[in-house]
Amino acid sequence: MTARSKIAVSLPSPLVEQARAAVAQGRAPNVSAYVERALEERVKLDALGTWLDELLAETGSPLTDAERAEIDTQAGWV
């Protein structure tokens, strides 16, 4: 089993409410599990970004800030 660490974080109230709603709707067993899944997804996105940077470095050039902003907008991340 993976070792666990307990931490305390401060989150905006609307995010806490959404996490609690997900638990109430059965989409997560508890708030900790909901947050854990969100962090796992963020780690995957960060790894994808690193991989993309490496790929672009091998094939041409890194994305410009404007290109990254456009991708974020198109993906609905901003």
Sequence and secondary structure as in RCSB ss.txt:
>XXXX:A:sequence
MTARSKIAVSLPSPLVEQARAAVAQGRAPNVSAYVERALEERVKLDALGTWLDELLAETGSPLTDAERAEIDTQA
GWV
>XXXX:A:secstr
            HHHHHHHHHHHHTTSSSSHHHHHHHHHHHHHHHHHHHHHHHHHHHHHS    HHHHHHHHHHH
T  
